[in-house]
Structures are given as structure tokens and as C-alpha cells.
């Protein structure tokens, strides 16, 4: 993207975040996003073919911001499993602060069909990277470690859905995340948290 295109994309995502934070999934209407971001409706559809594409891209944006924050202030626990749990609870607390936005993004991921698969894959890869960084591996992850990471991702996503629907408390989410993170085991290649370079 050119600098101008990137600035336009940024305005679109900021407008989407603002609308979703106010009223969740239903509040994000393409025409309103276009007006709020000062972009022609046709241009908006060229960037994002649907509301689901738009909200999945917003989730990617939120995760990238979280990833930067975690690199600046990495988890402090000694145990890799505890570091991953701490990291995911930080992500969850960020979602808690904006429950309407969280609900909109999670619903978009749930509704996403094959046309959004590239964007969903990007969100998944970013989540995997965040978890692997928290584990503090010194080399490439093993197939077994990647399998564990996938199970952790599924549990985190499910915990978000049950919390957003009012079927799980924050305390229960924390217990579920800490429980699944124990699959990592007592050591993951390196004793301390990965520090930012």
C-alpha cells in the first residue's frame, strides 16, 4: 500500500472500532463507516468487501497493537505456562474494557466464511505468534508444541464466546485459560520471558 492508502485504511479501521465500541456488531454499517472515515462507499468496499472482512481486519489490528505492547512489557512469570496464561489474560482484560467491540470482532470471526479465510488465517497466525513469544522458545516450535498452541487458541476463543454470552464469569475464564496452558509443561526451552530487542 502507498502511504495514502495506508492512512485511508487506518481511518476506516478507526471508524469501525468507534462504531463497534458503541453498539457492537449491528452498529457497524458500511455506509456509516464510509461517512465516519471520509471515504467513498465504493472505495470502502474495495478495501473490505463486507462487514465481516472489516471486523476481522479490526481484530487483526487490535492483536497487532497487543503484540507491540507485549514486546515492550513482556510477561514476567518464570514458568512458560504461567507466562502464556498471563499474556492471554492481558488480552482478555483488553477485551473486557471494550465488550461491544470484543463481541463484534468475535461474532465476525464466527460468521467468517471461505471468502474471509485469508484474513482469519492472519488473525490465527498472529495469535499463535503471541503465544509462542510468551512461551519463550529459543528455536522453532515442535509439531507437538504447535498442537498445544492450537488447543490453547481454541480454548481462549471458546472462553471469550462463553463470557460474552454471559455463560461464564471472568473467574471461570481465568481458570479455563490457566488449566489449558498447563499443557505446555514445566519448561519450554528457556527459563525466562522473551525480552524485546
N, C-alpha and C positions, 0 to 999 in steps of 0.2 A: 504493500500500500504506500501511496505517497503520503507526505506529511499532512496534506489537506484531507485526504481520505481517512487517515487515522484519526484526525481531530473530529471529523464528522461521525465516525464510528463511536468515538468516545462520548460525544454528545448524545447519541442515540441510546447508548447503554446507561448513561447517567439519567436520562429521561425515563427509561424503563424501570430503573431502580427506584426512582422517585414515585412513580405511579404504583408499582408493586408494593412499596413500603406503606403506601396509604391504604390500598384496598385489596391487595393480593392478586391472584391470577386474573379474576374477572375485571379488575381495574385497568389492566394493560390492554388497551385497544390501539391497533396500529395507527389509526388516524390521529389519536391523541399523542402517541409517541412522536409522530411526524411533526405535529404542531409544536410540541414542547421542545423538540430538538432543532427546530427551524430547518427541517429537511422536507423536501417534496415527498409525498406518499409513494410515488413510483420509485424514487431513489431508495427509500426505506426498504421497499420490497426487493430491490436488487441486492441490498446488503443482507437482509434477513427475510426469507420467503414466507415466514409465518411467525405467529406469536410464540410458538414453542421454540423455534430456532432462536428467537430473540432472548427468551428467558434462559435457555440452556447456555447461550453465549454470556448472559449476565452471571450465571453460576460460575462459568469458567473465569470471568473477570474477578469475581469475589474470591475464588480459590487462589488465583494468582496473587492477589493482594495479601491473602492469608500466608501464602508461601513466602513472600518477601518479609512479612512480619516475623515469621518463624525463623527465617535465616538471620534476622537481626537479633532476635531474642529466642534462641533455641530452647527446647525443654531441658530442665535441669536434673531430672531424675537419673540415678545411676543405672538402673535396670532398663534394658531396651523395651520390655513390655510396658513398663510404667511410663516411659517416655512417649510411646505411641498413644497410650491412654490419655496422658496429659495433653498431647497435641490434639487429639480428636475432641477432647472436652473443651479445649480453647476454641476449636472450630464450632462446636455446638453452642457455646456461650455467645459467639458472634451471631449465630442464627437466632438465639433467644432474644437478642436485642432488637431484631427486626423480624418478628414472627410472620407478618404478612408477606414480606419478601421471601423468607425461607419457604413458606407454603407455596408461593407462586413458582419458585425455582424447582422444588421437589415435585410438584404436580407436572411441570413441564417435562422433567426427566421421565416421569412415569408415563406420560402421554406420548413421548417421542416414538415415532415410527422409523422405518428404514431411511427415510429422506433426511433424518437428523442424525444418522448413525456416526458420521464423521465428527460432529460436534460433541456427541455423547462420549465417543471414544476419547476425545481430547480431555474432557472432564474426568473420565476414569483414569487416564494416564497421569494426569496432574495429581489426583487423589493418591494414586499408587506412589508417585514420587515423594509426596509429602510424608507418607507413612514410612517409606524406605529411608528418607533423610532422618526421620525420628529414630529409626532403628539404629542408625549409625554404622551401616556396613562399610567395610573398607574395600571390598571387591564387589563384583556383580552378584546379584541375589541368585540363590539356587532355585530350581523349579519348586522345591518344597516350600521355600520362603515365599515365593510368588503366590503359591496356592494359599498359604496362610494369609497373605495380604488381601487376596480376593475375598476370603471369608470375612476378614475384618471389615472390608469395604461394604459387603452385603449387610453385615450386622449394623454398621453405622447408618446406612441408608434406611434400613428397616426401623431402627430406633428413632430416626428423625420422623418417619411417617407415623409411627405409633404415638410419638409425643405430639406432633402437630394435630393429630386427630383426637387428642385428649384421652388416649387409651394407655398412656404410660407417663409416669411422673419423671421429673428431672433426676431424682434419686435412682429410679429404676434404669433410666438411660445410662447413668454413670456405672451402675453395677454391671449392666449388659456389656458395655464397652470394656470395662476392666476385665471381665470374665473372658471375652473373646481374645483380648490382647495377650492373655496368658499362653495362648497357642504359640507365641513367638519363642517362648522358652527363656531360661535364665540368662543366656548370653547370645548376642547376635554379632559376633566377630570383634566387637570393640566395647570396652567398658564404659566409656563416657559419651556424652552427647556430641553430635557433629557440630562443629563451630563454623560460622560463616567465614568465607575467605575475604 
